[in-house]
Amino acid sequence: MDNIQKDLLKIIADMDGVTGGAYNIRANGSSAARAVTENVEIKNKTDRDGIDIIIRPGTVGETIHIPVVITESGVNDLVYNDFIIGDDADVTIMAGCGIHNCGDDESRHDGIHSFFVGKNAKVKYIERHYGAGDGKGDKNMNPTTVVSIDAGGYMEMETNQIKGIDNTTRVTRASLLDGATLIIREKLMTHGTQRAETDFSVDMNGEGSSANVVSRSVATDNSVQVYRSNINGNSKCHGHTECDAIIMGDARVSAIPEINANHIDASLIHEAAIGKIAGEQLIKLMSLGLTEKQAEEEIVNGFLK
């Protein structure tokens, strides 16, 4: 792999050289490197582009890296990846995407990731998106995540758009059975004329299931953000959705949280807040010697931390 690809891997997947454990690196539309372990199998799909990641029941402590990098202009990549997490497993999965486009044509990655979390299994899923390059071509990506959590299962999802993505539609669909838990933490940054749409929908079908969906975002310049969330309580369950956004310049932000109680014992909460950086925050930091720009950067970094 070249130096640009290696730099992208550091940013999106914390990969510095060859990592231990199971991994699959996809570069410019094809598989570039792969390793498996005794407990983690990775194999190509036979009917379409993508892979199956099969984690043996009872696997504990392993980290699986499934990053994608694009460094050629004009690449339009679409993959279908299925993650089968066996009962009682406890693993971490890192699956970021980085695009470096120095050309005039659009470079794009669309990933459809389906998770099947077994009984009492636990998975932490980290997804980072990053764009760079001085070309005129757009850097676009559209991740779709479909989650099915069996009884007692747990999934924590961290999805971060660091910077540099021109257009993105981020879709998540989840279904929870008895005692299942889903936690989603989204962090999003847009600038220039970028546009980002988020669409979360969670069905809590099992008794004692719970979901907590939180989005923090910063929109600057002339960028546009749209946040939608739909939490459906179909049983005795607990659900919470929250959107908290900072708006700067001439940006626009829309927050559309929705909760639906379809069972008498469904307990659901939604919150949404959009606003600019408070003047007293800037004054306090500037009194410590920071410029206004430095103060804004400190506040934004702390907000998205």
Backbone torsions as a table, in degrees:
resi	resn	phi	psi	omega
1	MET	NA	147.4	-179.0
2	ASP	-82.9	176.6	-173.9
3	ASN	-67.5	-34.8	178.7
4	ILE	-64.0	-44.1	178.5
5	GLN	-63.7	-40.8	178.5
6	LYS	-63.4	-40.0	178.4
7	ASP	-64.6	-40.4	177.8
8	LEU	-62.1	-40.8	-179.5
9	LEU	-63.8	-35.5	176.9
10	LYS	-63.5	-41.5	-175.2
11	ILE	-72.3	-45.1	-170.9
12	ILE	-91.7	-20.3	-173.3
13	ALA	-137.9	8.3	-178.7
14	ASP	54.8	33.0	179.3
15	MET	-100.6	119.2	178.1
16	ASP	-120.2	93.9	-173.4
17	GLY	80.1	-161.2	-179.6
18	VAL	-74.6	124.1	-179.0
19	THR	-94.0	157.9	172.6
20	GLY	-78.6	167.9	179.0
21	GLY	82.8	-173.1	-178.4
22	ALA	-82.0	142.5	176.2
23	TYR	-158.1	158.1	171.7
24	ASN	-142.2	116.3	179.6
25	ILE	-103.5	124.4	177.2
26	ARG	-107.9	128.2	-177.2
27	ALA	-132.1	123.4	176.0
28	ASN	52.2	40.8	171.3
29	GLY	92.0	7.1	178.8
30	SER	-149.1	162.1	-179.2
31	SER	-71.2	130.6	-177.3
32	ALA	-108.1	-28.9	-179.3
33	ALA	-163.2	150.1	-177.8
34	ARG	-155.1	144.8	171.4
35	ALA	-145.6	146.3	177.8
36	VAL	-123.6	169.2	176.7
37	THR	-129.0	179.5	179.7
38	GLU	-60.9	-31.3	-175.3
39	ASN	-103.1	-10.5	-175.9
40	VAL	-126.8	119.6	177.3
41	GLU	-107.8	137.0	175.9
42	ILE	-127.9	123.6	-178.6
43	LYS	-140.6	151.1	-179.8
44	ASN	-70.3	145.6	170.4
45	LYS	-72.6	152.9	-178.4
46	THR	-99.1	-15.9	-174.9
47	ASP	-106.9	-12.4	-179.0
48	ARG	-167.0	169.1	180.0
49	ASP	-65.6	134.7	178.8
50	GLY	142.1	179.6	-176.7
51	ILE	-137.2	159.1	169.7
52	ASP	-108.7	127.8	177.0
53	ILE	-110.8	112.0	-173.3
54	ILE	-112.4	116.8	-177.0
55	ILE	-106.8	121.4	-174.2
56	ARG	-63.4	141.8	175.6
57	PRO	-53.3	139.3	177.9
58	GLY	82.6	-0.2	177.7
59	THR	-65.9	129.9	-176.4
60	VAL	-132.7	134.2	169.4
61	GLY	86.8	2.9	-179.2
62	GLU	-90.0	147.2	174.8
63	THR	-115.3	127.8	-178.7
64	ILE	-112.2	126.9	179.9
65	HIS	-105.0	126.4	179.3
66	ILE	-131.5	62.0	-176.6
67	PRO	-85.9	160.2	176.4
68	VAL	-128.7	132.8	174.5
69	VAL	-128.1	141.3	176.1
70	ILE	-128.7	123.5	-179.0
71	THR	-126.5	8.6	177.7
72	GLU	-114.4	138.3	177.8
73	SER	-75.0	140.2	177.4
74	GLY	92.5	0.3	177.7
75	VAL	-75.7	130.2	175.4
76	ASN	-123.6	101.3	-168.7
77	ASP	-111.2	131.8	177.4
78	LEU	-133.6	124.8	-179.6
79	VAL	-134.0	152.9	176.0
80	TYR	-120.3	112.8	-179.4
81	ASN	-116.5	129.5	178.1
82	ASP	-111.2	131.5	178.7
83	PHE	-113.1	114.5	178.3
84	ILE	-107.7	105.9	-176.5
85	ILE	-100.4	114.1	-175.3
86	GLY	-66.5	160.9	178.8
87	ASP	-52.7	138.8	173.6
88	ASP	66.8	9.9	175.6
89	ALA	-75.6	159.9	177.7
90	ASP	-146.4	99.1	-171.2
91	VAL	-137.7	165.3	174.4
92	THR	-118.2	136.1	179.3
93	ILE	-125.0	127.3	177.8
94	MET	-115.4	123.9	-171.5
95	ALA	-140.8	54.6	-178.5
96	GLY	-77.9	169.5	177.3
97	CYS	-135.9	129.6	177.1
98	GLY	-124.9	134.0	179.2
99	ILE	-121.7	127.2	173.9
100	HIS	-119.4	108.9	-173.4
101	ASN	-120.4	111.7	177.3
102	CYS	-107.3	10.4	-178.5
103	GLY	-107.3	-167.6	-176.7
104	ASP	-100.7	-10.4	-177.5
105	ASP	-98.9	155.9	178.1
106	GLU	-64.3	136.7	167.4
107	SER	-113.3	132.3	-169.3
108	ARG	-145.5	141.2	173.2
109	HIS	-132.1	126.7	174.4
110	ASP	-119.6	121.2	-179.4
111	GLY	-119.8	127.0	175.0
112	ILE	-106.7	107.2	-176.3
113	HIS	-108.8	122.8	178.1
114	SER	-112.1	127.5	-179.0
115	PHE	-112.8	130.2	174.7
116	PHE	-119.5	97.8	-173.8
117	VAL	-93.2	119.7	-174.8
118	GLY	-73.0	176.5	-178.9
119	LYS	-60.0	129.7	177.1
120	ASN	58.6	16.3	176.5
121	ALA	-81.8	158.5	-179.6
122	LYS	-134.9	129.3	179.9
123	VAL	-138.4	134.6	170.8
124	LYS	-107.7	123.2	-175.1
125	TYR	-117.2	121.4	-178.2
126	ILE	-116.4	125.4	-177.6
127	GLU	-130.7	116.8	-179.8
128	ARG	-117.9	136.7	179.8
129	HIS	-120.6	136.3	-173.9
130	TYR	-150.8	138.9	177.2
131	GLY	-129.2	144.3	179.7
132	ALA	-151.0	178.7	179.6
133	GLY	106.3	146.0	-173.9
134	ASP	-101.5	16.1	178.5
135	GLY	-77.6	168.0	179.6
136	LYS	-83.3	-16.6	-178.6
137	GLY	-70.1	143.2	-179.4
138	ASP	-69.2	154.3	173.6
139	LYS	-117.2	103.1	-171.7
140	ASN	-122.2	145.8	173.6
141	MET	-152.4	145.6	-176.6
142	ASN	-135.1	91.8	-179.9
143	PRO	-84.1	134.9	172.3
144	THR	-120.5	128.0	-179.1
145	THR	-123.0	123.8	179.4
146	VAL	-116.8	121.8	-171.5
147	VAL	-121.0	129.8	171.2
148	SER	-124.4	119.0	-176.9
149	ILE	-114.8	120.9	-179.4
150	ASP	-76.5	176.0	-174.9
151	ALA	-54.1	128.8	177.7
152	GLY	75.6	0.3	-179.4
153	GLY	-75.4	161.7	-176.2
154	TYR	-142.1	131.7	174.8
155	MET	-135.7	128.6	174.8
156	GLU	-113.8	123.9	-174.1
157	MET	-119.6	119.4	174.6
158	GLU	-108.9	115.4	-179.1
159	THR	-121.6	117.3	-172.7
160	ASN	-124.0	125.8	169.7
161	GLN	-103.1	105.4	-171.2
162	ILE	-71.8	-57.2	174.7
163	LYS	-177.8	169.7	167.4
164	GLY	85.1	5.1	179.9
165	ILE	-97.7	121.9	-173.1
166	ASP	-74.4	-43.8	-179.9
167	ASN	-142.1	135.0	178.2
168	THR	-150.6	140.7	169.4
169	THR	-123.3	116.9	-172.2
170	ARG	-110.3	112.5	-174.5
171	VAL	-116.0	132.0	175.5
172	THR	-132.5	130.0	176.4
173	ARG	-125.7	132.7	-176.3
174	ALA	-140.2	146.2	177.1
175	SER	-132.4	128.5	-174.0
176	LEU	-120.1	134.0	175.9
177	LEU	-98.1	-168.2	-172.7
178	ASP	-54.6	126.4	174.7
179	GLY	70.4	7.4	-179.0
180	ALA	-78.6	151.2	-178.2
181	THR	-131.2	136.0	174.8
182	LEU	-129.6	126.5	175.5
183	ILE	-122.4	125.9	179.9
184	ILE	-122.7	130.0	176.1
185	ARG	-124.4	109.5	177.7
186	GLU	-103.8	136.0	172.9
187	LYS	-129.5	130.0	-167.7
188	LEU	-141.6	134.5	178.0
189	MET	-130.4	128.0	175.6
190	THR	-129.4	150.8	177.7
191	HIS	-149.8	178.9	-177.8
192	GLY	58.3	-130.2	177.9
193	THR	-109.0	24.2	-177.6
194	GLN	-65.4	155.8	177.6
195	ARG	-132.8	134.1	179.5
196	ALA	-135.9	128.2	175.8
197	GLU	-120.4	134.9	177.4
198	THR	-119.9	136.2	-178.4
199	ASP	-139.3	101.0	177.9
200	PHE	-102.8	139.0	172.7
201	SER	-144.1	124.6	-176.7
202	VAL	-127.4	128.5	174.2
203	ASP	-107.5	113.4	176.2
204	MET	-95.0	94.7	-173.9
205	ASN	-93.0	-22.2	-174.4
206	GLY	-99.3	148.3	178.1
207	GLU	-65.3	133.7	-179.6
208	GLY	79.7	7.5	177.6
209	SER	-76.6	160.9	-179.5
210	SER	-151.3	151.2	178.1
211	ALA	-143.3	138.9	177.4
212	ASN	-134.4	109.4	-174.4
213	VAL	-116.5	115.4	-175.5
214	VAL	-128.4	130.6	177.2
215	SER	-121.2	130.6	172.0
216	ARG	-121.2	129.8	-175.6
217	SER	-144.6	156.6	174.2
218	VAL	-129.7	124.8	178.7
219	ALA	-116.2	123.9	-177.8
220	THR	-123.8	172.6	177.0
221	ASP	56.3	-123.2	-179.8
222	ASN	-112.8	23.3	-176.9
223	SER	-75.9	163.1	-177.0
224	VAL	-130.1	134.5	175.5
225	GLN	-128.8	139.3	175.2
226	VAL	-130.3	124.8	-179.7
227	TYR	-117.4	123.7	175.3
228	ARG	-125.8	137.1	173.8
229	SER	-141.9	143.0	-177.4
230	ASN	-136.1	109.3	-179.0
231	ILE	-109.3	119.0	-176.9
232	ASN	-111.7	116.4	176.4
233	GLY	-95.6	101.7	-175.3
234	ASN	-102.1	10.5	-177.7
235	SER	-159.9	-171.1	171.5
236	LYS	-72.2	110.8	-170.3
237	CYS	-158.1	175.0	176.9
238	HIS	-131.6	129.4	179.9
239	GLY	-138.6	144.5	-178.9
240	HIS	-144.9	134.0	173.8
241	THR	-133.4	139.0	-174.5
242	GLU	-145.0	136.3	174.0
243	CYS	-126.1	126.4	-179.0
244	ASP	-132.1	116.4	-172.4
245	ALA	-130.4	143.0	169.7
246	ILE	-104.7	131.7	-179.5
247	ILE	-116.0	135.6	-176.9
248	MET	-136.9	155.5	178.8
249	GLY	62.9	-133.2	179.6
250	ASP	-107.4	26.8	-179.5
251	ALA	-69.7	164.5	177.4
252	ARG	-133.3	136.8	-179.7
253	VAL	-133.9	132.3	174.1
254	SER	-120.8	133.6	177.1
255	ALA	-122.8	124.7	-175.5
256	ILE	-130.1	76.2	177.4
257	PRO	-83.2	140.2	179.7
258	GLU	-136.5	135.9	174.5
259	ILE	-127.7	140.4	-178.4
260	ASN	-131.9	114.5	177.3
261	ALA	-93.9	110.8	-179.3
262	ASN	-109.2	14.9	179.0
263	HIS	-148.3	143.6	-174.9
264	ILE	-62.9	-25.0	-178.5
265	ASP	-103.6	19.0	174.3
266	ALA	-82.6	127.8	-179.9
267	SER	-115.1	113.2	-170.7
268	LEU	-131.4	143.3	179.5
269	ILE	-136.7	139.8	169.7
270	HIS	-132.7	147.7	-179.6
271	GLU	-140.7	147.1	175.9
272	ALA	-149.6	134.8	178.5
273	ALA	-144.8	130.1	177.9
274	ILE	-132.6	132.6	179.3
275	GLY	-170.4	169.9	178.2
276	LYS	-87.5	170.8	176.6
277	ILE	-66.9	131.6	-178.5
278	ALA	-67.2	138.6	-178.3
279	GLY	-60.6	-35.7	-178.6
280	GLU	-68.4	-28.1	175.9
281	GLN	-65.6	-44.6	178.5
282	LEU	-62.9	-44.8	-177.7
283	ILE	-61.4	-42.6	-178.6
284	LYS	-61.6	-45.8	-179.3
285	LEU	-70.2	-36.8	179.3
286	MET	-67.3	-28.6	177.5
287	SER	-68.4	-17.4	178.4
288	LEU	-91.7	4.0	175.0
289	GLY	107.5	0.3	179.5
290	LEU	-82.5	148.1	169.6
291	THR	-73.3	168.2	179.5
292	GLU	-61.3	-40.2	179.1
293	LYS	-64.8	-43.6	178.4
294	GLN	-63.6	-38.6	179.4
295	ALA	-64.5	-42.9	177.6
296	GLU	-60.6	-43.9	-179.8
297	GLU	-62.7	-40.1	179.1
298	GLU	-64.3	-41.2	-179.8
299	ILE	-66.7	-43.6	-179.7
300	VAL	-64.6	-44.8	-179.8
301	ASN	-61.8	-41.1	178.4
302	GLY	-66.7	-36.3	-179.8
303	PHE	-66.2	-37.8	-177.1
304	LEU	-92.6	0.7	-176.5
305	LYS	-67.1	NA	NA
